[in-house]
């Protein structure tokens, strides 16, 4: 199996990030597995200069090593474009197609979009909010299918908009069926693609590839089979499994093992006010903690305690937690964790 660190270089890592990365490292190393480092810098407006180096320095300082050279998503844009063309298929999906669109500037795109594969979406965020029913829980908004209906009812209008160069995203059609997977921490999970996820953006209107597409392609290509992340991504896991399935059906050739991945979604880490930790909360980021004199052993020990692998936050090395590591220990307490603003005594 292969595990992975997959940080976004949008700022200094905080205690919640380290907690998740420690869990991923323990899961892989406890089985003698490979661990890769993938820098998820595809969302260029969010990338902070030098944040990738800070991440690697912090991981090294904490003793959380990885195998091989880091992989940058920004080096893989052509691969994501290939994936979208594979998802579009060849127009034999049984739905309504638009094809061979040429813009007024003479550029042509021979991609075939379909109402049951990938279709262009011209909706703004305001359009989507106005047309969507409010969602409970995590605030996820299911797209109401406005532009898919337009493609079915008036494909000539879609062609005209594309030819005129109208800005648009690309959405992947979500059929009305369930995706089920087993999670090491939260047990069996079932999500309905149409009801719980909806037609999902895979390329944004600004031309950037969406996280859901990129991470699925990366995990397939890199043979990642041990995925550890926060419970807020449980719903995303169902979507990524569906994208993986569609790519395989399209003849996508992954660069490594075709084994299905295993998942562990962790309880989230909240601050003293009960809000999820964020990189803008500087008091618990690695730069501030290290500058204050907090040791790597203190950080690892505290995160090991948050994972349920120690009875208290005693300082230790990451390797010291390997004998105690099990997903049963983590799953024994599924509620979100809360940490004070200053959890360390110097």
C-alpha positions in Angstrom: 0.0 0.0 0.0 1.0 3.6 -0.4 0.0 6.5 1.8 0.4 10.2 1.2 0.8 13.6 2.7 -1.2 16.1 0.6 -0.9 19.6 2.1 -2.0 22.8 0.4 0.8 25.5 0.5 -1.5 28.3 1.6 0.3 29.1 4.8 2.1 27.6 7.8 0.7 24.2 9.0 -1.2 24.3 12.3 -1.7 21.7 15.0 -4.7 20.2 13.2 -2.7 19.6 10.0 0.1 17.9 12.0 -2.5 15.7 13.8 -3.8 14.5 10.4 -0.3 14.0 8.9 0.9 12.1 12.0 -2.1 9.7 11.5 -1.3 9.2 7.9 2.4 8.6 8.6 1.5 6.1 11.4 -1.0 4.2 9.2 1.6 3.8 6.4 4.7 3.1 8.5 2.9 0.7 10.9 2.4 -1.5 7.8 5.9 -0.9 6.4 4.3 1.0 3.5 5.5 3.8 1.2 4.6 7.4 2.0 4.7 10.1 -0.7 4.5 13.9 -0.4 2.2 15.7 -2.8 2.1 19.5 -2.7 -1.5 20.4 -3.7 -0.7 23.8 -5.3 -3.3 23.7 -8.1 -5.4 26.6 -6.7 -2.8 29.2 -7.6 -4.5 32.2 -6.0 -4.3 30.5 -2.6 -0.6 29.5 -2.8 1.7 31.4 -0.5 5.3 31.8 -1.6 7.7 29.4 0.2 4.9 27.6 2.1 5.9 24.4 0.4 9.4 24.7 2.0 7.9 25.5 5.4 5.8 22.4 5.1 8.8 20.2 4.3 10.9 21.7 7.0 8.2 21.2 9.6 7.7 17.6 8.6 11.4 16.9 8.7 11.7 18.6 12.1 8.8 16.4 13.4 10.4 13.2 12.1 7.6 12.5 9.6 9.6 11.4 6.6 8.4 10.5 3.1 9.8 8.5 0.2 11.0 10.0 -3.1 10.8 13.6 -4.3 7.8 15.7 -3.6 5.2 15.9 -6.4 3.6 19.2 -7.3 0.1 19.3 -8.8 1.1 22.4 -10.8 3.4 20.1 -12.8 0.5 17.8 -13.8 -1.9 20.2 -15.5 -1.7 18.3 -18.8 -2.7 15.1 -17.0 -5.8 16.7 -15.6 -6.8 17.9 -19.0 -6.4 14.3 -20.3 -8.7 13.1 -17.5 -11.4 15.6 -18.5 -11.3 14.4 -22.1 -11.6 10.8 -20.9 -14.6 11.7 -18.7 -16.2 13.4 -21.7 -16.1 10.2 -23.6 -17.1 10.0 -27.3 -20.6 11.2 -27.2 -22.3 7.8 -26.9 -23.7 8.3 -23.4 -27.3 8.3 -24.5 -27.9 11.9 -23.4 -27.8 15.2 -25.4 -24.4 16.2 -26.8 -22.8 19.4 -28.1 -19.6 19.1 -30.0 -17.0 20.8 -32.3 -17.4 24.2 -30.9 -15.4 27.0 -32.5 -15.0 30.4 -30.8 -15.2 33.6 -32.8 -11.4 34.1 -32.5 -10.9 30.9 -34.6 -9.9 28.6 -31.8 -11.7 25.2 -31.9 -12.4 22.7 -29.2 -13.5 19.3 -30.5 -14.4 18.0 -27.0 -17.8 16.4 -26.8 -19.9 17.6 -23.9 -22.9 15.5 -22.8 -25.8 15.8 -20.5 -24.8 12.4 -18.9 -21.0 12.9 -18.9 -19.4 16.4 -18.6 -21.2 19.6 -19.6 -20.5 23.3 -19.5 -22.1 25.4 -16.7 -22.6 29.1 -17.2 -24.1 29.7 -13.7 -22.5 32.2 -11.3 -22.4 31.5 -7.5 -25.3 33.9 -7.0 -27.3 32.0 -9.6 -26.7 28.7 -7.8 -27.5 30.1 -4.4 -30.7 31.6 -5.7 -31.8 28.3 -7.3 -30.7 25.9 -4.5 -32.6 24.8 -1.4 -30.7 25.4 1.8 -28.7 22.3 3.0 -28.3 21.2 6.6 -25.2 20.0 8.3 -22.0 21.0 6.6 -23.5 23.7 4.4 -22.8 21.8 1.2 -24.9 23.2 -1.7 -26.1 20.7 -4.3 -26.2 22.2 -7.8 -29.8 22.3 -9.1 -28.8 21.1 -12.6 -29.7 24.4 -14.4 -27.2 24.1 -17.3 -27.7 20.4 -17.7 -31.4 21.1 -18.3 -30.4 23.8 -20.7 -28.3 21.3 -22.7 -31.1 18.8 -22.9 -33.8 21.3 -23.8 -31.9 23.7 -26.0 -28.4 22.4 -27.1 -28.2 25.1 -29.8 -28.3 27.7 -27.0 -25.3 26.0 -25.3 -23.4 25.9 -28.6 -24.1 29.6 -29.2 -22.8 30.5 -25.7 -19.7 28.4 -26.2 -19.1 29.9 -29.6 -19.5 33.4 -28.1 -16.8 32.6 -25.6 -19.0 32.8 -22.5 -17.1 31.9 -19.4 -18.1 28.6 -18.0 -17.1 25.8 -15.7 -17.3 22.1 -16.5 -19.5 19.8 -14.4 -19.5 16.0 -14.1 -23.0 14.5 -14.2 -24.0 12.7 -11.0 -26.5 9.8 -11.6 -29.1 8.9 -9.0 -27.3 6.0 -7.3 -25.4 5.3 -4.1 -21.7 5.0 -3.5 -20.8 3.0 -0.4 -17.4 2.6 1.3 -16.0 1.5 4.6 -14.1 3.9 6.8 -11.6 2.8 9.5 -13.0 5.4 11.9 -16.6 6.2 11.0 -17.6 2.8 9.6 -19.7 2.1 6.6 -20.7 5.3 4.6 -23.3 5.6 1.9 -24.0 8.7 -0.2 -26.4 9.2 -3.1 -24.5 10.9 -5.9 -27.4 13.0 -7.2 -29.0 13.9 -3.9 -25.9 14.3 -1.6 -23.4 15.6 -4.1 -25.0 16.7 -7.3 -23.2 17.6 -10.6 -19.8 18.7 -9.5 -17.4 21.2 -11.0 -14.2 19.5 -12.3 -12.8 22.6 -14.1 -13.6 26.0 -12.7 -14.8 29.0 -14.7 -11.3 30.6 -14.3 -9.7 27.6 -16.0 -8.3 26.0 -12.9 -8.8 22.3 -12.4 -11.0 21.5 -9.4 -9.6 19.7 -6.3 -12.0 16.7 -6.6 -10.7 15.9 -10.1 -7.0 16.6 -9.4 -6.8 14.5 -6.2 -8.5 11.6 -7.8 -6.2 11.6 -10.8 -3.2 11.9 -8.6 -4.2 9.1 -6.3 -4.8 6.8 -9.3 -1.6 7.7 -11.0 0.5 7.4 -7.8 -1.0 4.2 -6.6 -2.2 5.7 -3.4 -4.2 3.1 -1.4 -4.1 4.5 2.1 -6.0 7.8 2.5 -6.2 9.6 5.8 -7.9 13.0 6.2 -10.6 14.9 8.1 -14.2 13.7 8.5 -15.3 16.8 6.6 -14.2 15.0 3.4 -16.4 11.9 3.9 -18.8 13.2 1.3 -15.9 14.0 -1.1 -14.7 10.4 -0.8 -17.9 9.2 -2.5 -17.5 11.6 -5.3 -13.8 10.7 -5.8 -14.7 7.0 -5.9 -17.2 7.8 -8.6 -14.7 9.9 -10.6 -12.2 7.0 -10.3 -14.9 4.6 -11.6 -15.7 6.8 -14.6 -12.0 7.2 -15.5 -11.5 3.4 -15.4 -14.6 2.9 -17.6 -13.1 5.4 -20.1 -9.9 3.2 -20.3 -7.8 5.4 -18.1 -4.5 3.8 -17.4 -3.3 4.5 -13.9 0.5 4.5 -13.4 0.4 2.1 -10.4 -1.7 -0.5 -8.6 -5.4 -0.8 -9.5 -6.3 -1.7 -5.9 -9.1 0.2 -4.3 -8.0 2.6 -1.6 -8.7 2.3 2.1 -10.0 5.3 4.0 -9.7 6.8 7.5 -11.5 10.1 8.2 -10.5 11.8 11.4 -12.5 13.8 13.9 -11.7 17.5 13.4 -9.7 19.7 15.7 -11.5 22.8 17.1 -10.0 25.8 18.9 -11.0 26.9 22.4 -14.0 28.7 21.0 -15.3 25.6 19.3 -14.4 26.6 15.8 -12.3 24.5 13.4 -8.6 25.3 13.4 -7.5 27.4 10.4 -4.2 28.7 9.2 -5.1 32.2 10.0 -5.1 31.3 13.7 -1.4 31.9 14.2 -1.1 30.8 17.9 -1.1 27.1 16.9 0.9 27.2 13.7 4.2 25.6 13.5 6.2 28.8 12.9 4.9 30.4 16.1 5.2 27.2 18.2 8.8 26.6 17.1 9.7 30.2 17.7 8.3 29.9 21.3 10.6 26.9 21.9 7.9 24.1 21.7 9.8 20.9 20.8 9.0 18.4 18.1 8.4 15.8 20.8 5.8 18.0 22.5 3.9 18.5 19.2 4.0 14.8 18.3 3.1 13.7 21.8 0.1 16.1 21.9 -1.1 14.9 18.5 -0.7 11.3 19.6 -2.9 12.0 22.6 -5.5 13.6 20.3 -5.5 10.5 18.2 -6.2 8.4 21.3 -2.8 6.6 21.3 -1.6 8.0 24.6 -3.3 8.5 27.9 -1.9 12.0 28.1 0.1 14.5 25.9 3.5 13.2 27.0 6.3 14.2 24.6 7.5 11.5 22.3 8.9 10.7 18.9 6.6 9.7 16.1 8.3 6.2 15.9 7.4 5.7 19.6 3.7 5.7 18.7 3.9 2.9 16.2 3.5 0.0 18.6 0.3 1.6 20.0 -1.2 2.6 16.7 -4.5 1.1 15.6 -7.6 2.6 14.0 -9.7 1.0 16.7 -8.0 3.4 19.2 -8.8 6.4 17.1 -12.4 5.2 16.4 -13.0 4.8 20.1 -13.7 8.5 20.3 -15.3 9.9 17.2 -16.3 13.3 18.5 -14.3 16.3 17.3 -11.3 17.3 19.5 -10.9 20.7 21.1 -7.6 22.3 22.0 -6.9 25.3 24.1 -5.2 28.4 22.7 -2.0 27.5 24.5 -1.7 23.7 25.0 2.0 23.6 25.6 4.0 24.4 28.7 7.5 25.6 27.9 
